[in-house]
Amino acid sequence: MTRRRWIADRVEGDRAFLLGPNANHLFRVLRVKIGQEFDVAADGLLRSAKVVFASHDQVEFELGAEVESAALPRVTVYLSIFKFDRLEWALEKLTELGVSHVVPMIAQRTEEHLAKSAAKRVERWRKIVREASQQARRIAPPEIADPLALKKAIAQEQGSRIVLSEVEESVMLKSLLVDCTPPLAMAFGPEGGWSEMELELFKAAGWKPASLGHTILRAETAAIAAIAVAMGELTELLSEAVKPHRL
């Protein structure tokens, strides 16, 4: 039977802790007992763990041996800010798919009231991806950056870079992924898409445009569909790379 997995709020030597709401959920809802065993992600490692103390505001684990965990390719999503309810749904699904970083961007067509309110939502977004990470059995949630203006955000990225564009007609996403190796960054526009000026900024910064096809997708649909394709391709490459070579 697969053991339930938790991401530690605090780690001290061979002890890990769930605190606050996380502890309360395990204590009151799941009725944890002393001696129960779980897998706990602590400081980036997945380890077996036994409950040694439990209360409504703190659950303490004694950490044991490291547990084998599959590596995920490093994929960063540059996500233009759009309506918060749909963006938060996208963050949950991107977490489940395995992205490592999300950079919320303020694009030219981001609605002004959303751009102004975005910074106040970051902690909520981090909570959402943490919960989604535990459900998806990840060993760490994706990092959610503070919102940045598009020009500043895309200039800082190195490695393979792809911008999804509805005006791109000849280059399909999958054809670009053939020559990509992690780390990979992918950028997605807001409702209304990228402006011509923004596409020029991407080009100048070394990003390659790609299309998902001839239909126009909503922002959250495009991000989830593209990341699903990318993670499938990169995970296969990663698994091939770690296979032992036979003489």
N, C-alpha and C positions, 0 to 999 in steps of 0.2 A: 504493500500500500504506500502511495506517495505521501510523504509528510508535508504538512502545511509549512509554508515559508514566510518568514518575517524579515523586515529590514530594521536593524537596531537603531534606536534613537541615540544611544550612547554606548560607548565601549570602553571598558577599563580592564586592561590585561586580559584575563581569561573569563571575564564576565561581560555580558551584554544586557542592555536594558530597553524595554519598551516603556514609554512615558505618556502621561496624559491620555488623550482620546484613544491612542493605539493600545495602551494598557487596559483601559476601561472596556474596549471592545473584546479583547481576549479574556478578561476577567469576568465581565457580567454577561456578555452575549454567548461566548463560546465556553464559558465555565471551566477555564483552565484549572488543572490540578498540579500540585507539586509532584515532580517526577515525570511529567509528560515530556515527550521528546519532539523537537521540531528541527527544521533547518533555519538557521539565522544568518543573514548577510551582515557581516561585521567588518568595517574598514575595507570593503571591496572584496572580501573573501567569503565564500559560503562554507559554513561550518555546522556540524551537528551540535545540538544544544539541548540541555535539560533544564526544566523550570525548577528553580530552587526557592523562589519567593514570588508571591502574587498578591496584589491588592488592586483596588479600583484605579489607582494612579501610577502604579509601577509594577512591572513584571521583570524579574531578574532571571537570567539564564546562565548556567555554567557551560562554557564553550568547550567543544570536543574537537575531533579531527576535522580536517578540511574535507568538504564534499565536492566531488567532481561536478563542474558546471560548464555547459557549452559556451564558447566565446561568441560574441556578436560582433559583426563588422561595425566600425565606427562611422556613423552617418549623422550629420548635422542638418537640421531643417531650419531654413530661414523662412519664417512664416509671417507674411503680411497680416496685420491685425484686421479682423473683420468681426462681424457680430459675435458678441461674447458667448452666447449659448452654443452656437455652432463651432466656434473656435475651441471651446472647452471640450466638446465632444471629439473634435479632431485631435486634441492633445491626448485624450484618453486612448484613442485608437493608435496614434503614432507611438505611444508608450508600449502598447501591447505588441506592436510590430517590431520594436527593438531599437528605436533611434536613441542616440547617445546624448545629443544636445538639441535644444530648440532655442532659436533666437527670434523673439517677436520683433517685427519691423514695422516702422511707420512709413508707409508708401504714399505716393502722391495722391492716390485715390482712396486712402484710408479715411473714413469719416472722421471729422474733426472731434466730435464728442467721444469717439472711441479712442482716438489718439491721446486725448487729455486724461482719460480714465484708466488707461492701460497699466500704468505703473502701480496703481492701487490694487490691481487684480493679480499681481505676480505671485504673492504668497498663496492665494487661492489656487492658482495654476500649479504651483509646486505641490500643494496638498493633493490635488487631483492626480498628478502623475505618480506620486508616491503610492497612493492607494491602487492605482492601475498597475504599478510595478509589482506589488505584492500579489495581486490577482494573477498576473502573467508569469509569476515565478522568476522574476529578474533578481539579480543580486544588488542592483542599485537603480534608483530612478534616473531618468534623463535630467541633465542640468537645464534649468530654465533661466535664460539670461534676462537682465533688465531690458525693457524695450529700447531699441536704437533706431535712429533715422537710417533709411535704406543706404544712403551713400556711405555712411560710416560703417555700417554693418558688413556690407559685401566686400569692402576694401581690405578687411582684416583676415579673410579666409585664404588658406593655401590648399594645395592638393587638387584633386579632381572636383570640378565645380560645374553644376548644371542648373540652368534656369528654365523652368517650364513656362512655355509661352504659347498662347493661343494663336499668335500670328506666324509662328514657325510652321512651314508646310512640308519641308522636305526631309528633316532629320527627326526620326522617331527615337524616343527615349531608350528603347532596348538596344538600338544600334550604338549609342554612345556608351552604354554600360559595359559593352564587350571589352573596351579598352580601359575601363576604370579600375582602380584599386583603392581600397580604403586608406586613408580617410576620404570620405565623399561628402560634399555639401550640395544640397538641393534647395532651390528657392521657389516660392510659390506666391503669386500675386493676390491682391485683394479683390473684392467684388468690383467688376469693371475692368480688371486686368491691369497690366503694366502700361505706363505711358511710353511714348517714343523716347523721351529723354532718359527714362529709367533703363530701357533696353540698351541704350548707348552706354550708360554707366556700367551695366553688366559686361558688355563687350570690352570696354576699356580695362576692366578689372580681371579679364581672363576667363569669364564664365561662358559656357557653351549653351546655346539655346536648344531646346528639344520640345517635341510635341507628344501628347498622349493619344492623338487621333483627330478625327475631323469633327467630333462633337464638342460643344462647349460645356465644360463641367463646372459645377459650383466649386468654390475655393476649397472647402473641406473634402469634397469628393476627389478633386485633383490631387491633393496632398496625400490622402490615404492610398489611392490607386497607384500613384507613382512610387511611393515608399514601399508598398507591397511588392511591386515589380523589382525595385532596386535591392531590397533585402533578400529576395529570392535569388537573384543573380549573384550578389556578393557573398551570401552565405555558402552557396555552392562553390565559389572560387576559394573561400576560406577553408572549407572542408577538404578540397582537393589539395590545398597547400600543406595541410598538416598530416595527410596520409603518409605512412611510412613507404619509402621507396624500396622496391624489391630488386635485389641484385640478380 
